[in-house]
Amino acid sequence: MLCSTLLIALVIGCQDNKAILNESEKHLDAGTPQAAVDGLETFIKTAPEEPKARLLLGKAYNELGRHNDAVEQLRKASQLYA
């Protein structure tokens, strides 16, 4: 029973993560990078090892002119993808 409950929680968490990443991509496509940053910064606090989140955050920072922050996130994403 406990294993089933944990598996369900894991699946729901993964779906939530995908939804957050998809929403962030939509904000970037819509030209609202600050909205993407707001969601991604919160997301990364709970899932710091998610490379796609760091890649999207780097892209959003770049669009906002926060180039040093963008480089930092893109480096972290690169390390996580390696």
C-alpha positions in Angstrom: 0.0 0.0 0.0 2.8 2.4 0.9 4.6 1.7 -2.3 1.5 2.4 -4.3 1.0 5.7 -2.5 4.6 6.8 -3.1 4.4 5.8 -6.8 1.2 7.9 -7.3 2.8 10.9 -5.5 5.9 10.5 -7.8 3.8 10.4 -10.9 1.7 13.4 -9.9 4.9 15.3 -9.0 6.4 14.6 -12.5 3.2 15.8 -14.2 3.3 19.0 -12.1 7.0 19.5 -13.1 6.2 19.1 -16.8 3.3 21.5 -16.4 5.5 24.2 -14.8 8.1 23.8 -17.5 5.5 23.9 -20.3 4.0 27.1 -18.7 7.4 28.7 -18.5 8.1 27.9 -22.2 4.7 29.5 -23.1 5.7 32.7 -21.2 9.0 32.8 -23.1 7.2 32.3 -26.4 4.7 35.1 -25.5 7.5 37.5 -24.7 6.9 37.6 -21.0 10.2 36.4 -19.6 9.7 37.8 -16.1 6.7 35.5 -15.7 8.9 32.6 -16.7 11.6 33.7 -14.2 9.1 33.9 -11.4 7.9 30.3 -11.9 11.3 28.8 -12.7 13.1 30.3 -9.7 10.5 28.8 -7.4 10.7 25.5 -9.3 14.5 25.3 -9.1 14.3 25.6 -5.3 12.4 22.3 -5.2 14.1 20.6 -8.2 17.7 22.0 -8.5 18.9 19.1 -10.6 16.4 19.7 -13.4 18.5 20.8 -16.4 15.6 22.0 -18.6 14.5 24.4 -15.9 17.9 25.9 -15.7 18.1 26.1 -19.5 14.8 27.9 -19.6 15.8 30.2 -16.7 19.0 31.0 -18.6 17.1 31.9 -21.7 14.6 34.1 -19.7 17.5 35.9 -17.9 19.1 36.6 -21.2 15.9 38.1 -22.6 15.8 40.3 -19.5 19.4 41.5 -20.1 20.6 39.6 -17.0 23.5 38.1 -18.9 25.7 37.0 -15.9 22.7 35.2 -14.4 22.0 33.6 -17.8 25.5 32.3 -18.2 25.4 30.8 -14.7 22.2 29.0 -15.4 23.3 27.8 -18.8 26.6 26.4 -17.3 24.6 24.6 -14.6 22.2 23.2 -17.3 25.2 22.0 -19.4 26.7 20.3 -16.4 23.5 18.5 -15.6 23.0 17.4 -19.2 26.6 16.0 -19.3 
